[in-house]
Structure formats: structure tokens, C-alpha cells
Amino acid sequence: MVVIRMARGGAKKSPFYNIVVTDSRKRRDSGYIERLGYYNPKARGQEVGLKLDTEKVDAWVAKGAQVSERVSNLVKQAKAADAA
């Protein structure tokens, strides 16, 4: 099954997450099919905290990909930011 989830990057105590499409059987940070954006929970000031291609997310969901719970919250947040 194909899932849309976060892959962790960054240094110790400084997380950075890539939002990726991957096979559910693969490990969290292993190879992926496509990168859809990123999430930086430590973003401050002018830094961009969330960048996500919502059109690609919708396309993958239409193909049958499952979205993780945390990523679905981020997608809603990204769509609200695009609408504003």
C-alpha cells in the first residue's frame, strides 16, 4: 500500500520532516517515491514552516494513497493558508 507520511531529517533535537509518498512496508527514513513538501516545526521569524504541494497530494489520494493522521492535519493547514 502507498502512504503519504513524514520522513525525519535534521540534527539531534532539531527535527525537520520531509512529506513523502512511499511504500508502507519501507522504513520511515528510507527511499521514497516522491517528495511533496516539508515541515519545519522549529521555524522562527521569516523561515517557512510548512511547504506542501496540495495538488500532488490530491492526485496521490485519487490514485489510492493513504494519508497519515499528522500529514492530513498539515494538508488542512496548508489548504487554509493557500485560501487566505
Buried (B, 14 or more C-beta within 10 A) or exposed (E): EBBBBBBEEEEEEEBBBBBBBBEEEBEEEEEBBBBBBBBBEEEEEEEEBBEBBBEBBEBBBEEEBBBBEEBBEBBEBBBEEEEE
